[in-house]
Amino acid sequence: MPEAVEVDLISYNTVINACAKAAEWQQALSLFAAISQNDFTPDVISYNATMSAFEKGGQLYQAWSMFHAMAQADVQPNTISHNAFISACEKSSAWQNAMSFWTL
């Protein structure tokens, strides 16, 4: 990012969200990793935007891993988190995973 722009968690989340809209899940994942490398702490928005990128890119396993990483990081999933994972199941034709997730 240009030096004139102050980089903060909001900027990371915004760019990850843009990557999600473009189905650029690898770039979103790199940016998610950069959050911690730059001494910020990912929040629920960071996780949700990255899961959305996985969903758009058809990366069910990555979405599942990200959802579980939230618990390990003590970040409380919200409705958007659940919807992102269920949508990833739908995109991957894994309705059974969505059904088992729903009953958790």
Secondary structure, DSSP 8 states (H G I E B T S, - for coil): --TTS---HHHHHHHHHHHHHTT-HHHHHHHHHHHHHTT----HHHHHHHHHHHHHTT-HHHHHHHHHHHHHTT----HHHHHHHHHHHHHTT-HHHHHHHHT-
